[in-house]
């Protein structure tokens, strides 16, 4: 028969199960390179036009943006008063005069205070007020420069309180001696830059008498004499006072018993950062000689070299004293075999005064006999010092004569032969006393040793043995 009519569409059947995953397709082509990135640099900034109260800046390429701090907030209200504290201990009952008397006992350079300084600088570092300034020029030869210096000092001498400023250069004053008025300072441009030399047997500089309000100074220069000069001294401080600040003194050709710097009858002198050396082919070269005077040495180096025996510093009469801090003393000698080198000598006719050394070193080398310190008369105090005597057939770190007294603390005494040769009285506390020989000390003097020891920390007894 004929085909029947199409029936109505049936309802949608349920979804069939998920078929298996197809294979991974091929990797697509790489996309184009993106634009280059830019670094960001951040920094803290102080108050500025961009940020009145400071903040931070962030820079990307040529563009800078700011993140600023806000303005300070208003001051808050005052807080409530706290409870009354406990009653403190009673204050010192000392009067002003009593306090002053106590301060005087510790006053000075070793007090640990800088009350004598301005912003850490000594008064010698400043130009003195009310002083005229005269320049000395290093033009032409050294002899012409020396003539310029003499003319400048002559000009300053008639102008009242003056300072002569000396340019860098070599100033040869020949056979002249500069008699420096007590109201004139001479200031160079540095010890290695300004050099003043002369050949007069009386020296290059000589202090003159007067009543200065402040002591005149040589500062920041070198004073020297040639080997052939045969001088008695390079600087003569016998008629008046004179301080040395950052000065080198080189007396290269001295007479027998000559001194690079000679002080006599002058007190209250201060040598700061001075380098003093004396050399002679004859007996008795002395770097610093003090007779009836007092000198304070701060950060100085003093040395003597002589064929016939040299002394770095010699105190030669009653009342001669030295107070030294952080300074170095040395002597070296050659032939003949009878030569004697001494780092420091204190010799008085009677009743010698007291000298004090803190954080200093004393050296004696070469020759037949070496002594770091020889105390013929008087009293000395050593604190934190080093005494050494080496390279001689006989040598002694500390030699004491009859009637002398030496107080040694926290120091080191070292020698090849004898650490202490004592005919006087010595107190040694917490110090090294060493020598290659044994015993390390000799002499019939009085020994009082406490906490003394040899090298290697070997303890010594009450007589340093």
Residue, then its C-alpha position, 0 to 999 in steps of 0.5 A: x500500500x502507500x507510504x504512511x505520513x511522517x510521524x511527529x518528532x520524538x523527544x530528545x534522547x539523553x546526552x551520550x557519554x563523553x568521547x575520548x580526548x582528541x589528539x593535541x593540535x600543532x603549536x601556534x606561531x610565536x607572537x610579536x615581541x612586546x615593548x621593553x619594560x622600565x625600571x623603577x628607582x625609589x629614594x627617600x627625600x628630605x624637605x623640598x619644593x616637591x615634598x615640603x615635609x619630605x617623602x619618597x621619589x619614584x623614577x621611571x625613565x624620565x618621569x619622576x613621581x613623589x609620595x610626600x609625607x603629610x604635614x606635622x600634626x598639631x602639638x598635643x595637650x600637655x600631659x598630667x604632671x608626674x609624681x614627685x621623685x624620691x629625694x636625691x642624695x645631698x650635694x657636695x658640701x665643698x665651697x667654691x674655693x675647695x672645689x677649685x683647689x681639687x681641680x687644680x690637682x688634676x689640671x693640665x694636659x693629662x686631665x682627660x678634659x679638653x677645656x683648653x681647646x676650642x672645637x678640639x683645636x689648640x690656641x696655637x692653631x689660630x691666628x692671634x687677634x690684634x696682630x699685623x701680618x707680614x709675608x716673607x716670599x721665597x723669590x729667587x735663590x735660597x740666599x735671596x729668600x733668606x734676605x727676604x725673611x730677614x727683611x720681613x722679621x725686621x719689618x714685623x719688629x717695628x710694628x708691634x705684635x706681628x706674625x711673619x708668614x713664610x711661604x714654602x721654600x728654602x730660606x738661607x740666612x747665611x751667617x746671620x742669627x735671627x734675634x726674634x722679638x718676644x712679640x713676633x711669631x714666625x709661621x711657615x706653611x708646613x715643616x716639609x715645605x718651609x725650611x730656614x737654614x743658617x750657618x752661624x755658630x750662635x744658631x738660626x733663631x735666638x729668643x730675646x728678653x721681654x715680658x710677653x703676655x703670650x709666649x712667641x712661637x715658631x710654627x709649621x717650619x724646619x730650622x736646620x744647620x749644615x754639617x760644616x757649620x760647627x754650631x753651638x745650637x740651632x735654636x737659642x732659648x736662653x735670653x727669652x721664651x719661645x714655644x715650638x709647634x710642629x717644628x723640625x729642628x735639625x742641627x747637623x754640624x754641632x760643636x762638642x757638647x752642642x745642643x740642637x735646642x738650648x734652653x736656659x733659665x726659661x720656664x713655661x715653655x711648650x713644645x708640641x709635635x716638634x721633631x728635634x735632632x742633633x748630630x755631631x762628629x765630636x763628643x757630647x751631641x745633645x738634641x735638647x738641653x735644659x738648664x734651670x728651666x722647665x719645658x713641656x713636651x707633647x707628641x715630640x720626637x727627640x734624638x741625638x747621634x754622635x760619634x763620641x756619644x749623644x744625649x737626646x734630652x739633658x737636664x743640666x742643673x737645679x730646677x731643670x724639669x720636663x713634663x712629657x706626654x706621648x713623646x719619643x727620645x733616642x740616641x745612637x752612637x758609633x766609634x770610638x768604643x768609649x762612646x756613650x748614648x743616653x736617651x734622657x739624662x737628668x743631672x743637677x748639682x744638688x736637690x734635683x727637681x721632679x720630671x714626669x713622663x707619660x706614654x713615652x719611649x726611650x731608646x739607646x742603640x749602638x756604641x760601647x755603652x747605652x742608657x735609655x734613662x740616666x738619673x744622676x740627681x733628682x726624681x722622676x715619674x714614669x707612667x706607661x713608658x718603654x725604655x730600651x737599650x740594645x746593641x752595645x757591649x754594656x747597656x742599661x735601661x734605667x740608671x739611678x745615681x745615689x740619692x735619686x728616686x724613680x717611680x715606674x708604673x705600667x711601663x716596660x724596661x728592657x736591655x741586653x745587659x741590665x734593666x736597672x742599675x740602681x744606686x738610689x731608690x726605685x719603685x716598680x709596679x705592674x711593669x716589665x723588667x727584662x734583660x738578657x743577663x741574670x739578675x736583671x737588676x744590679x746595685x746597692x740601692x733600694x728596690x720596691x717591686x710590686x707586680x713586676x715581671x720578666x718577658x714571658x710574664x715570669x713574676x719577679x720578687x720584691x727586689x725585681x729578681 
